[in-house]
């Protein structure tokens, strides 16, 4: 499905991603983790064909840089960290925009595109939102609409950039469960940059830890989410808790002063 080999990206002369490589099969979910500025978002943009890169990034054997923007968008759907949301548009109008890569250069959405948009909303339990204005939605409802637009795009690879940022804990769980259900039902392949390490460990099959644009560790969540690696690359003191039912949880620890008492 996706093969990345020695991929690099330079922005304004600075190397932001340095020789990163991984491969995804259909239905995989790889989580990109790392501190701020590690190169996660830039790597996602390279996979989507939105920034120039060195090395190789291939989707089903085709080099992304050779596909062109429209052809790449038929294979890759992107949910950005801060999507552009026109507040006065209704949800259905917004979701229909996901059909744009499938239209001709002078084409406009037709009845089949509206059906596809309504189907995407229904898959995400959002049919009741179709006539709502985007500006009237809660954070969780708005993210549901953004995901529906990506689903309507009918791409095989979904790129998520911090999909739960600025959401409360309930909405975070709802969004991640929606992504998990799309993956289970339709074989969707997911590549996501994730800020919350607990969510990364509970939802992704594998994790890739970036720091300074370079791969620092990769593997199953229990192999990457260790207290030592988190301390080294995030500068955080944590305890990693493993539970057979709940999965992995990364719990921050308060710093201790010399007396052994927590800092107030």
Secondary structure by P-SEA (a helix, b strand, c coil): cbbbcbbbbbcccccccccccccccccbbbbbbbccccaaaaaaaaaaccccccccccccccccccccaaaaaacbbbbcccccccccccaaaaaaccccccccccccccaaaaaaaaaaaaaaccccccccccccccaaaaaaaaaaaaaaccccbbbbccccccccaaaaaaaaaaaaaaaaccbbbbbbbcccaaaaaacccbbbbbccccccccccccccccaaaaaacccbbbbbbbbccccbbbbbbccccccccccc
